[in-house]
Amino acid sequence: MRTFSGVSYVAIVTALLALTGQKANAQLEQLANRVPEDANAIVIVNTKAVFASPFAQSNGWVQDQRKAHQSGMIALPFGVDWFLMAAEMDFEFMQPAWEIAVAHLRDVPTMKEIAERSGGRLDSLAGTQAVERPNDSYVVSMGPRVVGAMSPANRQHVIRWVRQSRTRKSPELTAYLAKAIAAADSAGNQIVMALDLHGIFAPEEVSAALANSKALEAATADLQQATSVIASLEGIRIEIDLQSPPQCRFWVEFEQDATPLSAIAKPLLLEVLAQYGAHLDDIQQWKSQVDQSAVVLQGELSQSGLRRLLTVLSGPVGPMSAQSGSRKLDNYDSGDEAVAQASQRYFQSVTNYLNDLFVGDLQPQSMHQIKVWLERYARKIEDLDDYQVDQEVLGFGADVVSSLHEIVSVLDRAVRRSDLRESTMFNSGRRRYGRYGTYGTFEKSYVTRDRELVQADEASRGLEEGWVIVQEIRALTAETRQTMSERYGRDF
């Protein structure tokens, strides 16, 4: 059992959950017990509270759950009471080593039904039924009314996860993620997301970054104090209350008093989010304050902002719950209302994601960040509910996913071209160190300049090639919209 200053994480989790004045919701605790101990990111959804919220009521989510996903929600399985996603993230590259999704269901499907709906393969892992799905994930039965999914579909890793989940009596989360569980069990927090960032920054790294920060150019903050506070970063917690419109509380929490960040907290956060390609226009309008060891930003959250936040963890969702009917239909009647509605919702969900990528406020700062966001949104489209969706609309979705992956390949080729050109450019000088003669080399300034020009040239070329594909996606979208609108007599 891991410890923190001599105290077990289990003890910390138990104490934090007790802060709510009662034992954590039994269903939520069941799901938390199934989170691997090396998780550093988590999303918790109180589904019952979500669909009872003013925002859900005003947008018709209760009558039609698929509208929730179109509006920005995670693609929740049907009949879910609580839903949880977790991951071990590499925060430098914002890529998960693994992701899980677990759900407490009212109506549990058989693995055979999930296999039929997802086009997957039946399997047995650690003595429990499972399905290997085409989206590089496994779905497994994890106990009464609990279904889990993990990606990537590393069979050995999934078996270990299932076995460890069986023996765990209480959550073995980090202290910071335990706070997110407690927050999710509080009224007014239908969705809680947390990133445990403890220890990711070295003071020297923070100091160098602040020295070059545009957010600090016009500020009077003490650089040394600000460095000390930021290096003590514990994590980020996001609490979403689905009022109408939705409200968001964005906590940036530290081990030290955050008062030295009072004047720079908001512009600095906006700068960091932009560097990770996750800028949100919503935050510009939010109020910011320092609350002891936390910087808290609060304000309204748009549907695009909700989608953007929840894309940090995509999660291996897909079909995890009971739903009548087969996965695909071969023949479509243009007068079939269910097919028309399902196809319209699917198409509009895809176009919402495309707008977020290519029309909205997404501001990636590097080729890598562009690729990360393309891959995330491709995954979100792949996880859309395709039940009763017109085959031509499904083909449109598949083509969009393929095109997004093609853009990633184009950008990869641009990086390789840059690397190849740079490999022939090194021209070193030498430094003298006393009587021992020469030691070490350095790159001459004109070589560094030429290297940067090559990088910029290949990046520009790659983005131009990628933009051609974006225009093809737009043409395909317009063509599909016109065809489907005529077929079903409604605006797509």
N, C-alpha and C positions, 0 to 999 in steps of 0.2 A: 504494500500500500504506500503510495507516495505521501510525503509529508511536507508541510510548509511551516517553517520555524518550529518544528517539533509537534505540530498538530496535524492530525490526519485530515485529508480532504473530505472524507465522509463526515467527520465531526463539524467541519466548516459548513458543508452543505446542509447538514441537519440544523445547525444554528441559524443559517440564513433563511431556510424555509420556515423556521419557527417565528421569524420576524413578522409574518403575516397574521400571527395570533392563532393559528391553527395549523394542523398538518396539511401539507400541500395536497391539492386535488389528487385523488388516487389514480385517475387516468393519466394525468400529467406526470406523476411520479413513475408510473409504469413505463412511459416513453423515455423519461430521463434515465432510467436504469439501463436502457439499451444503447446509450450513447457511449462510444469508446472513450477511454480515459485520456487519449491524446488529442481529443477534439479541441480546437481553438476558435471555432465559429459555430453559431447556433441560431436557428429561427424557430420560434414557437408561435403557433396559431391556435387560439381558442375559437374553434370553428363555430360552436353554438353562439358565442358572444358576437362573432363576426356577422352572422346572419340575422341576429337580433338588433344590430346596430342601426342608427338612423340612416347612415350612408347606404347600407345594404337594402333597407326598406325603401328608400327613395329611388333606388336604381333597379328595383325588381329582382334582386338576387335570390330572394326567398322562392319566388315562383320559377326562377330559371337560374340554376347555379352556374351555368357556363358564362353568364353575363359577368359573374365575379371575376373570372379569369380575364375576360376581355377588358374589364375596367382596371386591371393591374394586379389582381390577386395571383398567388401561386395556383397552379393547376391542381386544386384540391381533389382528392378522390371523393366519390359520392358516399354519403352516409357517415361522414367522419365527425367524431366529437372533438378530439384533439389531434393536432398534426404537428410534427417536429422534424426539422432538418438539421443536420450537423455535418461538419467537415473538419479536416485538418488542412488548413490553408498555408501555402507558401506566400506570405504577404509581399515579398519582393516582386514576385511575378503575378500575384493574385490568381494563382492556380491551385486547385485542390489536389492533395495526394489521394484522397478518397472522399466520398460524400455518402451520407445515408439519409433515408426518409423513413419515419415510422408513424403509423396512424392507428388510433383507436377507433374501430368501426362498429356501427350498429348492426350491419349485415355483412358477415364475412364471406367472401367468395371462395370457391375451391381453386386450387392451383391450376386445375385443368381449365377452368373458366378464364383465368388470367392469361394462361398460355394461348388460348384460342383468340382472345381479344387483342393480345399484343403481338401475335405471331411468334411466340417464344417456344422454348423447348423445356419440357418437364425434366426435373432432376430431383435428387435427394441429397441434402447437405446436413451432416451431423445428425442424421436420423429424423430430419424434418423435411416436409415437401417444399420444393422450390421451383422457380421458373427462371431460366436464363433468357433474357429478352434481347431483341436486336439492337437496343440502344446502349449496349455494353453495361448492363446492370443485371443483378439478380433480385428477384422478389422471393421472400421467405415468410413462412408462417412462424410467428414468434410468441405464440401463446394465445389464450382465449381473447378473441376480438382484437388482437394486435397483429398487424402485418408490417413487415419492414422491407426496405429495398436498399441495395448498396451498389455503388459504381466506383471504379471500374469493376467489371465482372471477373475479378481475380478469385477463382474458386477457393483457393487455400485461405485467402484473407477473409472471405465471407464465412467460411467454416469456423475460423477462430472467433469472429465477431458473434456468431450464433452461440457458440459454446460459452464464451465469456458472459454474454447477456443472461444465460440461464443461471449462472452462479452468483450474479451480482444482486445483493440484497437491498442496496440503496445506491443513489447516483454517485459515480466516481468522477465528478467534473472538477475542473479548476475552480478556485474560489470565485473568480470573476464570472464564469458562466453560471455558477450557482446563483449569483445575484440576478441573472436574467430569468432563471426559473422562478425565483421568488417574485420578480416583477410581473411575469406572465400570469401568476396566480392572483394578481391584484385587479380590482375593478378598474375599468377604463383603459386597460391595455389588451386589446384584442390580438395585437401582433407585437411580438418583441424579438428584436434581433440583437446579437452581441458578438463582438470580435475581441478575443483575449489577446492583447498586444503587449503583455508584460515582457520586458527584456528585449524587445526587438531593436531598440535604439541604443547605440553607444554614445556617451556624452560628446566625444570628439566628432562623431558623425552629425549630431544635432547642431553643434556649434558651427561646423562648416556650412551646413544647409542654411542656418539662420543668417550667416554672414552674406549669403547670396540671395536672400529672400526679398522679393519685391514688396511683400506685405510689411516689411520692417523699415523700408526706406523712409517713410514719413512718420514712423512711430518713434516714441521716446522710451520704449521699454528697455530695461537693463538686460543686455545680451547674456550676461553670465547667469543671472537669475532665471531668465526664460529658458536657457539651455538646461539648467538643473531640473526645472519643473517638467519640461517635455521629455527628458531622458527617463523620468519616473513614470511615464505613461503606463496605465494599467489596461485600458481598453476603451472601446466605444460601445455604447448601448443605445439602441433606437427603440422607442416606444410609440406605437401608432394607435390612436383612438379614432375609430371610424365614425366620427360625427359627420355632419353634412355642412361644410366640407370636412375631410379628414384632418386631424390635428397630429402633429409629430413633435416628440421631445427627443432631442439628439444630445446624449450625454457623452462628453469626453472626460474620462476620469483619470486622476493621477494619484500617486502615493504622497505627493507633497501638496502644500497649499498652492492653489492655482491663481491666487491674486496677482502675481507678476504678469499674468497673461491677459489681464482685464482689457487692456487697450488694443491688443493684437489678436485675440482669440478668433474672432470671426473671419477677418481677412486671411489669417494664417490657415484656418481650416479650409476656406475656399481654395486657397492656393494648393494645398496638399491634395484635395479631392480632384482638382484639375490635373495635377501631375499624374494621378492614377486613372485619368480618363473617366472620372465619375462626378464631374461637376453637376450640381443641381441648381437651376435658376431659382427654385423655391427658396433656398437658403438666403438669397439676397434680401428677402423681405422678413426674415425671421428675427425675433428679438434674441439678444445674447446677454447672458449674465454669468457671473462666477458664483458658485455655491460651494464654499469651502474648497475641497480638493477636486471640484468638477467644474468644467465649462458646460453650460446648458444653453442650447439653442432651441427655440420653440416657435412653431407657426403652422400655417396651413400647408398641406401636401397635395400636389396635383396628382392626377392619375398617372401621368408620365413619370413623375417623381417616385410614385409608389412602385411602378414597374422597374424603374432603375435601381432602387434600393434592394428590391427582392431578387434582382438578377445576380447580385453578388454570390448568392448560393442558388444554383439552379435546382439541384437535387434530382435524384433518380425517381421521379414520380410515376408518370404513365399510368396505365390501368393497375390499380391496387385494390379496387373495391368492387362490390357486386353491382352489376348493371345488366338489365335484361337485353336480349337481342345479340346478334352476331356482330363481330367487329366491322365487317365490311358488307356492303350491299352491292350486288352486281347490276341491278336494273333500277333506274330512277324514273319516277313519275314527276313531271314538272308541277303537278298539282299536289304533291305530297308536302304538307305543311311542315312536318317534322324534319324532312330532309332539307327543305328550303331554309328553315331557321338554323339548323345545325351548320349548313354550308355557309350561310351568311355570317354566323358568329365566328367560324373558323377563319374565313377570309379576312374579316375585320380584325381579328386578333393578329394575324400575320402582318397586315398592313400597319397596325399600331406599332409592332416591333420594328418594322422597317422605318417608320417615321422617327422612332426614338434613335435609330442608328444614323440615318442620313438626313433628317430634317431638323431634329431637336437640338438640344444644347450639349450633346456629347462632345467633349473636347479632349481627345487623347493627345498625349504629348510625345509619343514615340511609336515606331512601327510595331513594337511588341504590344503596346497597350491597344492599338487598333486591332491587332489579331486576337487579343484576349476577348475584346467586346464582340467581335464578329463570331467567335466560337461560342460565346455564351448565348447570344441571341439565336444562333442556329440550334443550339440545344433546346432553348425554350420553345422554338417552333416545332421541333421534333416531339416534344412532350405534350403538345396540344391534343385535346380530346378529338379523335377522328370518328367517333361513333355517329353513324348515319350521314356522314359528310359525302357529298357528291365526289365521285372518283376524279373528275377533272379538277376540282378544287384541291383535292389531296395531291394530285400531280403538280399543281401550282406550288403548293407548300414544299413538296420534295424538290422542285426545281429551284426554289428560293434558297433552301438549305444548301443544295449543291453549289449554287452560285456564291453563297457566302464563304463556303470552304474553298472555292476556286480563287476568291479574292485573297484569302489567307495564303494560298499557294503562290499567287503572284507576288505578294509581299515577301514571302520566303525566298523566292528567286531573286528579288531585288537585293536582299541582304547577302545572299551568296555571291552575286555579282560584285557587290561592294567589297566583300571579304577578298575575292580573287584579285581585284584591282589593287587593293591596299597591300596585299602580300608582296607586291613587287616594289613597294615605295620606300621601305625603311632605309634610312641613311643616317647612321649614328655618328655622334661626336664622342670624344673621350674626356674624362675628367682626371686631373692629376691629384694624387694624395701623397704629399711629402716625398721622402726619399725612396719609397717603395714603388715609385713609377706610376703607371696608369692603372686605374681601377674603375670599372663601371662604365656604362654608356648612357647616352640620352638621345632623344630624337630631336633633330634640328627643327627650328621653328617653321621653316618653309615646308618641311615634310608634314608637320602637323597641320598646317594650313591646307596643303593639297589633300591630305587625308579627309579633312572635314568637307572639302569641296566634293570629293568623290562620294562621300556618304550622302550629302545633300542631293547630288545629281541622281544617284540611284534611288533614293527615297522618292524624289519627285517623279522619276520614271515609273516606279512601282505604283505610286498613287494614281498616276494618269492611267495606267493599264487597269487598275482596280476600278477607277471611275467609269471606264467603258462598260464593265460588268454591271455596275450600279445602274447605268442607263438602260441596259438590257433588262434588268429586274423591273425597272419602272415601266418599260414597254410591255413586258409580260403581265404586270399587275393591271395596267389599263385594259389590255386585251381580255384578261380573265374577268375583270369587273364587268365589262360590256357584255360578254357572253353569258355570264351567270345572271346578270340583271334582266336580260332578255328571256332567258330560260325560265326564271322563276317569277318574273313580273314584280320585282322589288329592287330597291337600290342596294348594291353591294359595296 
